Amino acid sequence: MLAVQPPWLVLPSPDQASLEATQHVLAREGLNTVCASASCPNIGECFAGRTCTFMILGDVCTRGCRFCGVGRGHPGPPDDEEPARVARAVRCLEMKHVVLTSVTRDDLDDGGASVFRATIEQLHARTEATVEALIPDLAGDRDALDSVLDAVPEVLGHNVETVPRLYETVRPGAFYDRSLEVLAQAAKCGCTAKSGLMLGLGETLHEVFGVLRDLRAVGCEIVTLGQYLQPSSRCLPVVDYIAPAVFEALRREALVLGFLDCVAGPLVRSSYKARSLSRRVSE
């Protein structure tokens, strides 16, 4: 039986007034965040700091990834006004760096790439923020990926999430090599490529080192490593809780391999401290 959740996963309470101010802006614009939809443990800290990760293209996913708390089913059509609403929220919150992600939309011909592109263009035109597009694999559609890259996001993120051996269990419908190809194409276009992994799903350290080497081989420059936490009872259980010292050792290994930056720790998520990561890489 798995041990009780360790003390390093306990977070202090955020400033309630600041948290509610961000929630008010998001509610007024009718916007979704992966912070809320995926039960991110850092939601209090980030919302209190007037930042979030916008989740465009609705809140219903067409995939069945067994680590994710986002709802699954048959989503509605894209909202043509959503890009403008995201830009308004960013201006109101005075965000300097914006992370856009989405549910996976295998029901759309371009996987939602046109909405990513429109949102990035709105943000560049109407705000001073840099943009990080954290995209799904777009079903391997190269034209769809090029459409997103043509909008020139400062960072193109795509998470491999776990080691290849666990893909069938953790990410049914996704393919490890396809994910590497998304990152390779971003790097070839001159975009800063970023990826992330969850630990605690039964992977070995040897397998994690292998993924880090694969990411560097395709030109990925930023990587995040965090603890998997079961967002709901329908998701996979936690196999292991990884100690902070192990995350620190992995962070050092990533830097030795040549990553420009790596954030690793039990509560790290792929968008956590995204602005500081992107700034350090661009300096």
DRENPA-3360 file (N, C-alpha, C; in nm, 2 decimals, always signed):
BEGIN
1 = MLAVQPPW = +0.08/-0.12/+0.00/+0.00/+0.00/+0.00/+0.09/+0.12/+0.00 ~ +0.05/+0.22/-0.08/+0.13/+0.34/-0.09/+0.13/+0.42/+0.04 ~ +0.24/+0.48/+0.07/+0.25/+0.56/+0.20/+0.17/+0.69/+0.19 ~ +0.14/+0.74/+0.30/+0.06/+0.87/+0.31/+0.14/+0.98/+0.24 ~ +0.07/+1.07/+0.18/+0.13/+1.18/+0.11/+0.23/+1.25/+0.19 ~ +0.35/+1.27/+0.14/+0.46/+1.33/+0.23/+0.44/+1.48/+0.26 ~ +0.50/+1.53/+0.36/+0.48/+1.66/+0.40/+0.53/+1.77/+0.30 ~ +0.62/+1.74/+0.22/+0.67/+1.84/+0.12/+0.56/+1.87/+0.01;
9 = LVLPSPDQ = +0.45/+1.80/+0.01/+0.34/+1.83/-0.08/+0.24/+1.92/-0.02 ~ +0.26/+1.96/+0.10/+0.16/+2.05/+0.17/+0.20/+2.20/+0.14 ~ +0.10/+2.28/+0.09/+0.12/+2.41/+0.06/+0.06/+2.51/+0.15 ~ +0.11/+2.63/+0.17/+0.05/+2.73/+0.26/-0.07/+2.79/+0.19 ~ -0.16/+2.84/+0.26/-0.28/+2.91/+0.20/-0.24/+3.03/+0.13 ~ -0.30/+3.06/+0.01/-0.27/+3.18/-0.06/-0.35/+3.30/-0.01 ~ -0.31/+3.42/-0.06/-0.38/+3.54/-0.02/-0.52/+3.53/-0.09 ~ -0.63/+3.53/-0.01/-0.76/+3.50/-0.07/-0.81/+3.62/-0.16;
17 = ASLEATQH = -0.78/+3.74/-0.12/-0.83/+3.85/-0.20/-0.77/+3.86/-0.34 ~ -0.64/+3.83/-0.34/-0.57/+3.83/-0.47/-0.62/+3.71/-0.56 ~ -0.64/+3.60/-0.50/-0.69/+3.48/-0.57/-0.82/+3.51/-0.63 ~ -0.91/+3.57/-0.55/-1.05/+3.60/-0.60/-1.05/+3.70/-0.71 ~ -0.95/+3.80/-0.70/-0.95/+3.90/-0.81/-0.92/+3.83/-0.94 ~ -0.83/+3.74/-0.95/-0.80/+3.67/-1.07/-0.92/+3.58/-1.12 ~ -0.98/+3.52/-1.02/-1.10/+3.44/-1.06/-1.21/+3.52/-1.11 ~ -1.22/+3.65/-1.06/-1.33/+3.74/-1.11/-1.30/+3.77/-1.26;
25 = VLAREGLN = -1.18/+3.80/-1.30/-1.14/+3.84/-1.43/-1.17/+3.72/-1.53 ~ -1.13/+3.60/-1.49/-1.15/+3.48/-1.57/-1.30/+3.45/-1.59 ~ -1.38/+3.47/-1.48/-1.52/+3.44/-1.49/-1.59/+3.55/-1.58 ~ -1.55/+3.67/-1.56/-1.61/+3.78/-1.64/-1.59/+3.75/-1.79 ~ -1.47/+3.70/-1.83/-1.44/+3.68/-1.97/-1.49/+3.54/-2.02 ~ -1.54/+3.46/-1.93/-1.58/+3.32/-1.96/-1.47/+3.23/-2.01 ~ -1.36/+3.24/-1.94/-1.24/+3.16/-1.98/-1.21/+3.04/-1.89 ~ -1.15/+2.94/-1.95/-1.11/+2.82/-1.88/-0.96/+2.83/-1.85;
33 = TVCASASC = -0.92/+2.76/-1.74/-0.78/+2.75/-1.71/-0.75/+2.60/-1.69 ~ -0.63/+2.56/-1.72/-0.59/+2.42/-1.69/-0.57/+2.41/-1.54 ~ -0.54/+2.52/-1.48/-0.51/+2.53/-1.33/-0.63/+2.47/-1.26 ~ -0.75/+2.52/-1.29/-0.87/+2.47/-1.23/-0.92/+2.33/-1.29 ~ -0.92/+2.32/-1.42/-0.97/+2.20/-1.48/-0.89/+2.07/-1.45 ~ -0.76/+2.09/-1.43/-0.67/+1.97/-1.40/-0.63/+1.97/-1.25 ~ -0.69/+2.05/-1.17/-0.66/+2.04/-1.02/-0.52/+2.07/-0.99 ~ -0.46/+2.17/-1.05/-0.32/+2.20/-1.02/-0.30/+2.24/-0.88;
41 = PNIGECFA = -0.19/+2.18/-0.81/-0.17/+2.21/-0.67/-0.12/+2.36/-0.65 ~ -0.08/+2.42/-0.75/-0.02/+2.56/-0.74/-0.12/+2.67/-0.77 ~ -0.25/+2.63/-0.79/-0.35/+2.73/-0.84/-0.36/+2.85/-0.74 ~ -0.35/+2.82/-0.61/-0.36/+2.93/-0.52/-0.25/+3.03/-0.53 ~ -0.12/+2.98/-0.54/-0.01/+3.07/-0.56/-0.01/+3.15/-0.69 ~ -0.05/+3.08/-0.80/-0.05/+3.14/-0.93/-0.16/+3.25/-0.94 ~ -0.28/+3.21/-0.90/-0.39/+3.30/-0.91/-0.37/+3.42/-0.82 ~ -0.31/+3.40/-0.70/-0.28/+3.51/-0.61/-0.17/+3.60/-0.67;
49 = GRTCTFMI = -0.09/+3.55/-0.76/+0.01/+3.63/-0.83/-0.04/+3.68/-0.96 ~ -0.17/+3.68/-0.99/-0.23/+3.73/-1.11/-0.18/+3.66/-1.23 ~ -0.16/+3.53/-1.23/-0.12/+3.46/-1.34/-0.20/+3.32/-1.35 ~ -0.20/+3.26/-1.47/-0.27/+3.14/-1.48/-0.23/+3.08/-1.62 ~ -0.27/+2.96/-1.65/-0.25/+2.90/-1.78/-0.39/+2.89/-1.84 ~ -0.41/+2.96/-1.95/-0.54/+2.96/-2.02/-0.55/+2.83/-2.09 ~ -0.67/+2.78/-2.09/-0.71/+2.65/-2.16/-0.81/+2.69/-2.26 ~ -0.77/+2.70/-2.39/-0.86/+2.74/-2.50/-0.92/+2.62/-2.56;
57 = LGDVCTRG = -1.02/+2.64/-2.65/-1.09/+2.54/-2.72/-1.18/+2.46/-2.63 ~ -1.23/+2.52/-2.53/-1.33/+2.45/-2.44/-1.27/+2.38/-2.32 ~ -1.35/+2.30/-2.25/-1.30/+2.23/-2.14/-1.34/+2.08/-2.14 ~ -1.36/+2.03/-2.27/-1.39/+1.89/-2.29/-1.29/+1.83/-2.39 ~ -1.22/+1.73/-2.35/-1.11/+1.67/-2.43/-1.16/+1.55/-2.51 ~ -1.10/+1.52/-2.62/-1.14/+1.41/-2.70/-1.05/+1.29/-2.68 ~ -0.94/+1.31/-2.60/-0.85/+1.19/-2.57/-0.89/+1.14/-2.43 ~ -0.83/+1.03/-2.39/-0.85/+0.96/-2.27/-0.73/+0.94/-2.19;
65 = CRFCGVGR = -0.64/+1.04/-2.18/-0.52/+1.03/-2.10/-0.56/+1.00/-1.95 ~ -0.50/+0.90/-1.90/-0.54/+0.85/-1.76/-0.47/+0.92/-1.65 ~ -0.39/+1.02/-1.68/-0.33/+1.10/-1.57/-0.41/+1.24/-1.55 ~ -0.50/+1.27/-1.64/-0.55/+1.41/-1.65/-0.69/+1.42/-1.59 ~ -0.72/+1.53/-1.52/-0.84/+1.55/-1.46/-0.94/+1.63/-1.54 ~ -0.90/+1.67/-1.67/-0.99/+1.74/-1.76/-1.10/+1.65/-1.81 ~ -1.22/+1.70/-1.82/-1.33/+1.62/-1.87/-1.32/+1.57/-2.01 ~ -1.37/+1.45/-2.03/-1.36/+1.39/-2.17/-1.50/+1.37/-2.23;
73 = GHPGPPDD = -1.51/+1.38/-2.36/-1.63/+1.36/-2.42/-1.64/+1.42/-2.56 ~ -1.75/+1.48/-2.60/-1.77/+1.54/-2.73/-1.78/+1.69/-2.71 ~ -1.67/+1.77/-2.74/-1.68/+1.91/-2.72/-1.76/+1.98/-2.83 ~ -1.80/+2.11/-2.79/-1.87/+2.19/-2.89/-1.78/+2.26/-2.98 ~ -1.83/+2.34/-3.07/-1.74/+2.41/-3.17/-1.66/+2.52/-3.11 ~ -1.54/+2.55/-3.17/-1.46/+2.66/-3.12/-1.54/+2.79/-3.11 ~ -1.50/+2.88/-3.02/-1.56/+3.01/-3.00/-1.47/+3.11/-3.07 ~ -1.53/+3.17/-3.17/-1.45/+3.27/-3.25/-1.40/+3.39/-3.17;
81 = EEPARVAR = -1.48/+3.42/-3.06/-1.44/+3.54/-2.97/-1.34/+3.51/-2.86 ~ -1.31/+3.38/-2.85/-1.22/+3.34/-2.74/-1.08/+3.41/-2.74 ~ -1.02/+3.42/-2.86/-0.89/+3.48/-2.86/-0.89/+3.63/-2.81 ~ -0.99/+3.70/-2.85/-1.00/+3.84/-2.80/-1.02/+3.85/-2.65 ~ -1.10/+3.75/-2.60/-1.13/+3.75/-2.45/-1.00/+3.72/-2.37 ~ -0.92/+3.63/-2.43/-0.79/+3.59/-2.36/-0.71/+3.72/-2.36 ~ -0.70/+3.79/-2.47/-0.62/+3.91/-2.47/-0.67/+4.02/-2.37 ~ -0.80/+4.03/-2.36/-0.86/+4.13/-2.26/-0.82/+4.09/-2.12;
89 = AVRCLEMK = -0.83/+3.96/-2.09/-0.79/+3.91/-1.95/-0.64/+3.94/-1.92 ~ -0.56/+3.91/-2.02/-0.42/+3.93/-2.00/-0.39/+4.08/-1.97 ~ -0.45/+4.17/-2.05/-0.43/+4.31/-2.02/-0.48/+4.35/-1.89 ~ -0.60/+4.30/-1.84/-0.65/+4.33/-1.71/-0.56/+4.28/-1.60 ~ -0.51/+4.16/-1.62/-0.42/+4.10/-1.51/-0.28/+4.15/-1.52 ~ -0.25/+4.23/-1.63/-0.11/+4.29/-1.65/-0.01/+4.18/-1.65 ~ -0.04/+4.07/-1.72/+0.05/+3.95/-1.73/+0.16/+3.99/-1.83 ~ +0.29/+3.95/-1.80/+0.40/+3.97/-1.88/+0.44/+3.85/-1.97;
97 = HVVLTSVT = +0.39/+3.74/-1.93/+0.42/+3.61/-2.00/+0.29/+3.53/-1.99 ~ +0.24/+3.48/-2.10/+0.12/+3.41/-2.11/+0.14/+3.27/-2.16 ~ +0.09/+3.17/-2.08/+0.09/+3.03/-2.13/-0.05/+2.99/-2.18 ~ -0.06/+2.95/-2.30/-0.18/+2.90/-2.36/-0.17/+2.75/-2.38 ~ -0.27/+2.68/-2.33/-0.28/+2.54/-2.36/-0.42/+2.51/-2.41 ~ -0.45/+2.38/-2.43/-0.58/+2.35/-2.47/-0.61/+2.20/-2.44 ~ -0.74/+2.17/-2.45/-0.78/+2.03/-2.45/-0.73/+1.98/-2.59 ~ -0.72/+1.85/-2.60/-0.70/+1.79/-2.73/-0.82/+1.78/-2.81;
105 = RDDLDDGG = -0.82/+1.83/-2.94/-0.94/+1.84/-3.02/-0.92/+1.76/-3.15 ~ -0.92/+1.63/-3.13/-0.91/+1.54/-3.25/-1.03/+1.55/-3.34 ~ -1.13/+1.61/-3.30/-1.25/+1.63/-3.38/-1.24/+1.74/-3.48 ~ -1.14/+1.82/-3.47/-1.12/+1.93/-3.56/-1.02/+1.90/-3.67 ~ -1.04/+1.95/-3.79/-0.95/+1.91/-3.90/-0.80/+1.95/-3.87 ~ -0.78/+2.07/-3.80/-0.65/+2.11/-3.77/-0.61/+2.09/-3.63 ~ -0.69/+2.02/-3.55/-0.66/+2.00/-3.41/-0.67/+2.12/-3.32 ~ -0.73/+2.23/-3.38/-0.74/+2.35/-3.31/-0.63/+2.45/-3.33;
113 = ASVFRATI = -0.54/+2.42/-3.43/-0.42/+2.50/-3.45/-0.46/+2.65/-3.49 ~ -0.57/+2.66/-3.57/-0.61/+2.80/-3.61/-0.65/+2.88/-3.49 ~ -0.71/+2.82/-3.38/-0.74/+2.90/-3.27/-0.62/+2.94/-3.19 ~ -0.52/+2.85/-3.18/-0.40/+2.88/-3.12/-0.34/+3.00/-3.19 ~ -0.33/+2.99/-3.32/-0.27/+3.10/-3.40/-0.34/+3.23/-3.38 ~ -0.48/+3.23/-3.38/-0.55/+3.35/-3.36/-0.53/+3.41/-3.23 ~ -0.52/+3.33/-3.13/-0.50/+3.38/-2.99/-0.36/+3.44/-2.97 ~ -0.26/+3.37/-3.03/-0.12/+3.42/-3.02/-0.12/+3.56/-3.09;
121 = EQLHARTE = -0.18/+3.57/-3.21/-0.18/+3.69/-3.28/-0.25/+3.81/-3.21 ~ -0.36/+3.78/-3.14/-0.43/+3.87/-3.06/-0.34/+3.92/-2.94 ~ -0.27/+3.83/-2.88/-0.19/+3.86/-2.77/-0.07/+3.95/-2.81 ~ -0.01/+3.92/-2.93/+0.10/+4.00/-2.98/+0.05/+4.14/-3.02 ~ -0.07/+4.15/-3.07/-0.12/+4.27/-3.12/-0.17/+4.36/-3.01 ~ -0.23/+4.31/-2.90/-0.30/+4.39/-2.81/-0.24/+4.39/-2.67 ~ -0.13/+4.32/-2.65/-0.06/+4.32/-2.52/+0.09/+4.32/-2.54 ~ +0.16/+4.34/-2.43/+0.31/+4.34/-2.43/+0.37/+4.21/-2.39;
129 = ATVEALIP = +0.28/+4.11/-2.36/+0.32/+3.98/-2.31/+0.39/+3.89/-2.41 ~ +0.49/+3.82/-2.36/+0.55/+3.71/-2.44/+0.45/+3.59/-2.43 ~ +0.46/+3.50/-2.53/+0.36/+3.39/-2.54/+0.43/+3.26/-2.54 ~ +0.37/+3.17/-2.46/+0.42/+3.03/-2.46/+0.30/+2.94/-2.50 ~ +0.31/+2.88/-2.61/+0.20/+2.79/-2.66/+0.23/+2.65/-2.62 ~ +0.15/+2.59/-2.53/+0.17/+2.46/-2.48/+0.07/+2.37/-2.55 ~ +0.11/+2.31/-2.66/+0.01/+2.25/-2.76/+0.00/+2.10/-2.74 ~ -0.11/+2.04/-2.78/-0.12/+1.90/-2.80/-0.04/+1.85/-2.92;
137 = DLAGDRDA = -0.05/+1.73/-2.95/+0.04/+1.68/-3.07/-0.03/+1.71/-3.20 ~ -0.15/+1.76/-3.21/-0.22/+1.80/-3.33/-0.23/+1.68/-3.43 ~ -0.23/+1.56/-3.37/-0.24/+1.43/-3.44/-0.13/+1.42/-3.55 ~ -0.02/+1.48/-3.52/+0.10/+1.47/-3.61/+0.08/+1.55/-3.74 ~ -0.01/+1.64/-3.75/-0.04/+1.72/-3.87/+0.07/+1.83/-3.88 ~ +0.16/+1.82/-3.97/+0.27/+1.92/-3.99/+0.22/+2.05/-4.03 ~ +0.12/+2.06/-4.12/+0.06/+2.19/-4.16/+0.00/+2.26/-4.04 ~ -0.07/+2.19/-3.95/-0.13/+2.25/-3.83/-0.02/+2.30/-3.74;
145 = LDSVLDAV = +0.09/+2.23/-3.72/+0.20/+2.27/-3.64/+0.26/+2.40/-3.70 ~ +0.28/+2.40/-3.83/+0.34/+2.51/-3.89/+0.25/+2.64/-3.88 ~ +0.12/+2.62/-3.88/+0.03/+2.73/-3.86/+0.05/+2.80/-3.72 ~ +0.07/+2.71/-3.62/+0.10/+2.77/-3.48/+0.23/+2.84/-3.48 ~ +0.33/+2.77/-3.54/+0.47/+2.83/-3.54/+0.48/+2.96/-3.62 ~ +0.39/+2.97/-3.72/+0.39/+3.09/-3.80/+0.35/+3.22/-3.73 ~ +0.27/+3.19/-3.62/+0.23/+3.30/-3.53/+0.34/+3.35/-3.44 ~ +0.46/+3.28/-3.44/+0.58/+3.31/-3.37/+0.56/+3.33/-3.22;
153 = PEVLGHNV = +0.51/+3.22/-3.15/+0.52/+3.22/-3.01/+0.66/+3.22/-2.96 ~ +0.69/+3.29/-2.85/+0.83/+3.29/-2.80/+0.87/+3.15/-2.75 ~ +0.78/+3.07/-2.70/+0.81/+2.94/-2.66/+0.70/+2.84/-2.71 ~ +0.75/+2.73/-2.76/+0.65/+2.62/-2.81/+0.67/+2.51/-2.71 ~ +0.57/+2.48/-2.63/+0.58/+2.37/-2.54/+0.49/+2.25/-2.58 ~ +0.55/+2.13/-2.56/+0.47/+2.01/-2.58/+0.52/+1.91/-2.48 ~ +0.44/+1.86/-2.39/+0.49/+1.77/-2.29/+0.49/+1.62/-2.33 ~ +0.60/+1.56/-2.32/+0.60/+1.41/-2.34/+0.54/+1.34/-2.23;
161 = ETVPRLYE = +0.53/+1.40/-2.11/+0.45/+1.35/-1.99/+0.51/+1.23/-1.92 ~ +0.55/+1.13/-1.99/+0.61/+1.01/-1.92/+0.70/+0.94/-2.01 ~ +0.75/+0.83/-1.97/+0.85/+0.75/-2.04/+0.78/+0.66/-2.15 ~ +0.85/+0.63/-2.25/+0.79/+0.55/-2.36/+0.72/+0.42/-2.32 ~ +0.78/+0.35/-2.22/+0.72/+0.22/-2.18/+0.58/+0.24/-2.12 ~ +0.55/+0.36/-2.07/+0.42/+0.38/-2.00/+0.31/+0.45/-2.09 ~ +0.35/+0.48/-2.21/+0.26/+0.55/-2.30/+0.12/+0.48/-2.32 ~ +0.12/+0.36/-2.34/-0.01/+0.29/-2.37/-0.10/+0.29/-2.25;
169 = TVRPGAFY = -0.04/+0.29/-2.13/-0.12/+0.30/-2.00/-0.16/+0.44/-1.97 ~ -0.06/+0.53/-1.98/-0.08/+0.67/-1.93/-0.14/+0.76/-2.04 ~ -0.10/+0.75/-2.17/-0.14/+0.84/-2.27/-0.20/+0.76/-2.39 ~ -0.30/+0.68/-2.38/-0.35/+0.61/-2.49/-0.40/+0.71/-2.60 ~ -0.36/+0.68/-2.73/-0.39/+0.77/-2.84/-0.27/+0.86/-2.87 ~ -0.17/+0.87/-2.78/-0.05/+0.95/-2.81/+0.06/+0.86/-2.84 ~ +0.17/+0.91/-2.90/+0.28/+0.84/-2.94/+0.41/+0.92/-2.91 ~ +0.50/+0.85/-2.84/+0.62/+0.92/-2.80/+0.70/+0.98/-2.91;
177 = DRSLEVLA = +0.72/+0.91/-3.02/+0.80/+0.96/-3.13/+0.73/+1.08/-3.20 ~ +0.60/+1.08/-3.20/+0.52/+1.19/-3.25/+0.55/+1.32/-3.17 ~ +0.55/+1.30/-3.03/+0.57/+1.41/-2.95/+0.71/+1.47/-2.97 ~ +0.81/+1.38/-2.98/+0.95/+1.43/-3.01/+0.95/+1.50/-3.14 ~ +0.88/+1.46/-3.24/+0.88/+1.53/-3.37/+0.82/+1.67/-3.36 ~ +0.72/+1.69/-3.28/+0.66/+1.82/-3.25/+0.77/+1.91/-3.20 ~ +0.85/+1.87/-3.10/+0.95/+1.95/-3.04/+1.07/+1.97/-3.14 ~ +1.10/+1.87/-3.22/+1.20/+1.89/-3.32/+1.17/+1.99/-3.42;
185 = QAAKCGCT = +1.04/+1.99/-3.47/+1.00/+2.09/-3.57/+1.00/+2.23/-3.51 ~ +0.96/+2.25/-3.38/+0.97/+2.38/-3.32/+1.11/+2.43/-3.31 ~ +1.20/+2.34/-3.27/+1.34/+2.38/-3.26/+1.40/+2.42/-3.40 ~ +1.37/+2.34/-3.50/+1.42/+2.37/-3.64/+1.37/+2.51/-3.69 ~ +1.25/+2.55/-3.64/+1.20/+2.68/-3.68/+1.25/+2.80/-3.60 ~ +1.34/+2.77/-3.50/+1.40/+2.87/-3.42/+1.32/+2.91/-3.30 ~ +1.22/+2.83/-3.27/+1.14/+2.86/-3.15/+1.20/+2.79/-3.03 ~ +1.20/+2.85/-2.91/+1.24/+2.78/-2.79/+1.15/+2.66/-2.76;
193 = AKSGLMLG = +1.20/+2.54/-2.77/+1.12/+2.42/-2.74/+1.13/+2.38/-2.60 ~ +1.01/+2.35/-2.54/+1.00/+2.31/-2.40/+0.92/+2.19/-2.38 ~ +0.95/+2.11/-2.28/+0.87/+1.99/-2.26/+0.87/+1.96/-2.11 ~ +0.79/+1.86/-2.07/+0.78/+1.83/-1.93/+0.74/+1.68/-1.90 ~ +0.78/+1.63/-1.79/+0.75/+1.50/-1.75/+0.69/+1.50/-1.61 ~ +0.60/+1.40/-1.58/+0.55/+1.37/-1.45/+0.62/+1.24/-1.40 ~ +0.66/+1.24/-1.27/+0.72/+1.13/-1.21/+0.63/+1.07/-1.11 ~ +0.65/+0.94/-1.08/+0.57/+0.88/-0.98/+0.46/+0.78/-1.04;
201 = LGETLHEV = +0.48/+0.75/-1.17/+0.38/+0.67/-1.24/+0.44/+0.52/-1.26 ~ +0.56/+0.50/-1.20/+0.62/+0.37/-1.21/+0.74/+0.36/-1.30 ~ +0.78/+0.48/-1.35/+0.90/+0.49/-1.43/+1.03/+0.46/-1.35 ~ +1.14/+0.43/-1.41/+1.27/+0.42/-1.34/+1.35/+0.54/-1.38 ~ +1.45/+0.57/-1.29/+1.54/+0.68/-1.32/+1.61/+0.66/-1.45 ~ +1.65/+0.54/-1.48/+1.72/+0.51/-1.61/+1.63/+0.55/-1.72 ~ +1.50/+0.53/-1.71/+1.41/+0.57/-1.82/+1.40/+0.72/-1.83 ~ +1.39/+0.78/-1.72/+1.39/+0.93/-1.72/+1.51/+0.99/-1.78;
209 = FGVLRDLR = +1.63/+0.94/-1.75/+1.75/+0.99/-1.81/+1.74/+0.97/-1.96 ~ +1.69/+0.86/-2.00/+1.67/+0.83/-2.15/+1.58/+0.94/-2.22 ~ +1.47/+0.97/-2.15/+1.38/+1.07/-2.21/+1.46/+1.21/-2.21 ~ +1.53/+1.24/-2.11/+1.60/+1.37/-2.11/+1.70/+1.37/-2.23 ~ +1.77/+1.26/-2.25/+1.86/+1.26/-2.36/+1.79/+1.27/-2.50 ~ +1.67/+1.21/-2.51/+1.60/+1.22/-2.63/+1.55/+1.36/-2.66 ~ +1.51/+1.43/-2.55/+1.46/+1.57/-2.57/+1.57/+1.66/-2.61 ~ +1.69/+1.64/-2.55/+1.80/+1.72/-2.60/+1.84/+1.69/-2.74;
217 = AVGCEIVT = +1.83/+1.57/-2.78/+1.87/+1.53/-2.92/+1.78/+1.60/-3.02 ~ +1.66/+1.63/-2.99/+1.57/+1.69/-3.09/+1.57/+1.85/-3.07 ~ +1.65/+1.90/-2.98/+1.67/+2.05/-2.97/+1.58/+2.11/-2.86 ~ +1.52/+2.03/-2.77/+1.45/+2.09/-2.66/+1.54/+2.16/-2.57 ~ +1.51/+2.28/-2.52/+1.60/+2.36/-2.44/+1.55/+2.38/-2.30 ~ +1.42/+2.36/-2.27/+1.37/+2.38/-2.14/+1.29/+2.25/-2.10 ~ +1.31/+2.21/-1.98/+1.24/+2.09/-1.93/+1.19/+2.11/-1.79 ~ +1.07/+2.06/-1.76/+1.02/+2.06/-1.62/+0.99/+1.92/-1.58;
225 = LGQYLQPS = +1.02/+1.90/-1.45/+1.00/+1.76/-1.39/+0.92/+1.78/-1.26 ~ +0.80/+1.71/-1.25/+0.72/+1.73/-1.13/+0.66/+1.59/-1.09 ~ +0.60/+1.59/-0.97/+0.54/+1.48/-0.91/+0.40/+1.46/-0.97 ~ +0.36/+1.34/-1.02/+0.23/+1.31/-1.05/+0.14/+1.30/-0.93 ~ +0.03/+1.37/-0.93/-0.07/+1.36/-0.82/-0.20/+1.32/-0.88 ~ -0.27/+1.22/-0.83/-0.39/+1.18/-0.88/-0.50/+1.28/-0.87 ~ -0.55/+1.34/-0.98/-0.65/+1.45/-0.97/-0.79/+1.40/-0.94 ~ -0.82/+1.27/-0.97/-0.95/+1.22/-0.93/-0.94/+1.07/-0.93;
233 = SRCLPVVD = -1.05/+1.01/-0.87/-1.05/+0.86/-0.85/-1.05/+0.79/-0.98 ~ -1.09/+0.85/-1.09/-1.09/+0.78/-1.22/-0.96/+0.78/-1.29 ~ -0.86/+0.86/-1.23/-0.73/+0.87/-1.29/-0.64/+0.76/-1.23 ~ -0.52/+0.74/-1.29/-0.42/+0.65/-1.24/-0.38/+0.68/-1.10 ~ -0.36/+0.58/-1.01/-0.30/+0.61/-0.88/-0.16/+0.65/-0.89 ~ -0.11/+0.71/-0.78/+0.03/+0.74/-0.77/+0.10/+0.61/-0.73 ~ +0.21/+0.58/-0.80/+0.29/+0.46/-0.77/+0.40/+0.49/-0.67 ~ +0.47/+0.61/-0.69/+0.58/+0.65/-0.60/+0.57/+0.80/-0.57;
241 = YIAPAVFE = +0.61/+0.84/-0.45/+0.63/+0.98/-0.42/+0.78/+1.00/-0.43 ~ +0.82/+1.09/-0.52/+0.97/+1.11/-0.54/+1.02/+1.22/-0.45 ~ +1.13/+1.19/-0.38/+1.18/+1.28/-0.28/+1.24/+1.41/-0.35 ~ +1.24/+1.52/-0.28/+1.30/+1.64/-0.34/+1.45/+1.63/-0.38 ~ +1.52/+1.55/-0.31/+1.66/+1.53/-0.34/+1.68/+1.46/-0.48 ~ +1.59/+1.37/-0.51/+1.59/+1.30/-0.64/+1.56/+1.40/-0.75 ~ +1.46/+1.49/-0.73/+1.43/+1.59/-0.83/+1.56/+1.68/-0.85 ~ +1.62/+1.72/-0.74/+1.74/+1.80/-0.76/+1.85/+1.73/-0.84;
249 = ALRREALV = +1.87/+1.60/-0.81/+1.97/+1.53/-0.89/+1.93/+1.53/-1.04 ~ +1.81/+1.51/-1.07/+1.76/+1.51/-1.21/+1.78/+1.65/-1.27 ~ +1.75/+1.75/-1.19/+1.78/+1.89/-1.24/+1.92/+1.91/-1.28 ~ +2.01/+1.87/-1.20/+2.16/+1.88/-1.23/+2.19/+1.80/-1.35 ~ +2.14/+1.68/-1.36/+2.17/+1.60/-1.48/+2.12/+1.66/-1.61 ~ +2.00/+1.73/-1.60/+1.95/+1.79/-1.72/+2.04/+1.91/-1.76 ~ +2.09/+1.98/-1.67/+2.18/+2.09/-1.71/+2.31/+2.03/-1.76 ~ +2.36/+1.92/-1.71/+2.48/+1.86/-1.77/+2.46/+1.82/-1.91;
257 = LGFLDCVA = +2.34/+1.77/-1.94/+2.30/+1.73/-2.08/+2.29/+1.85/-2.17 ~ +2.28/+1.97/-2.12/+2.28/+2.08/-2.21/+2.15/+2.16/-2.22 ~ +2.05/+2.12/-2.13/+1.93/+2.21/-2.13/+1.97/+2.35/-2.08 ~ +1.91/+2.45/-2.14/+1.94/+2.58/-2.09/+1.88/+2.61/-1.95 ~ +1.77/+2.54/-1.92/+1.71/+2.55/-1.79/+1.62/+2.43/-1.76 ~ +1.61/+2.40/-1.63/+1.53/+2.29/-1.59/+1.47/+2.33/-1.45 ~ +1.34/+2.31/-1.43/+1.28/+2.33/-1.30/+1.23/+2.19/-1.26 ~ +1.27/+2.15/-1.15/+1.23/+2.01/-1.10/+1.20/+2.02/-0.95;
265 = GPLVRSSY = +1.09/+1.95/-0.92/+1.05/+1.95/-0.78/+0.91/+1.88/-0.77 ~ +0.87/+1.84/-0.65/+0.74/+1.77/-0.63/+0.62/+1.85/-0.68 ~ +0.62/+1.98/-0.67/+0.50/+2.06/-0.70/+0.52/+2.13/-0.83 ~ +0.62/+2.10/-0.91/+0.65/+2.17/-1.04/+0.55/+2.11/-1.14 ~ +0.49/+2.21/-1.22/+0.41/+2.17/-1.33/+0.47/+2.24/-1.45 ~ +0.42/+2.20/-1.57/+0.49/+2.25/-1.69/+0.49/+2.40/-1.71 ~ +0.39/+2.46/-1.65/+0.38/+2.61/-1.67/+0.42/+2.68/-1.54 ~ +0.47/+2.61/-1.44/+0.51/+2.68/-1.32/+0.64/+2.76/-1.34;
273 = KARSLSRR = +0.63/+2.88/-1.29/+0.74/+2.98/-1.31/+0.78/+3.00/-1.45 ~ +0.68/+2.99/-1.54/+0.71/+2.99/-1.69/+0.78/+3.12/-1.73 ~ +0.74/+3.23/-1.67/+0.80/+3.36/-1.71/+0.95/+3.36/-1.68 ~ +0.98/+3.32/-1.56/+1.12/+3.33/-1.52/+1.21/+3.24/-1.60 ~ +1.15/+3.12/-1.64/+1.22/+3.03/-1.72/+1.25/+3.09/-1.86 ~ +1.15/+3.14/-1.92/+1.16/+3.20/-2.06/+1.26/+3.32/-2.06 ~ +1.26/+3.40/-1.95/+1.34/+3.51/-1.94/+1.49/+3.47/-1.93 ~ +1.52/+3.37/-1.85/+1.65/+3.32/-1.83/+1.71/+3.26/-1.96;
281 = VSE = +1.62/+3.20/-2.04/+1.67/+3.14/-2.17/+1.70/+3.25/-2.27 ~ +1.62/+3.35/-2.27/+1.64/+3.46/-2.37/+1.75/+3.56/-2.33 ~ +1.80/+3.55/-2.21/+1.91/+3.65/-2.17/+2.04/+3.61/-2.23;
% end
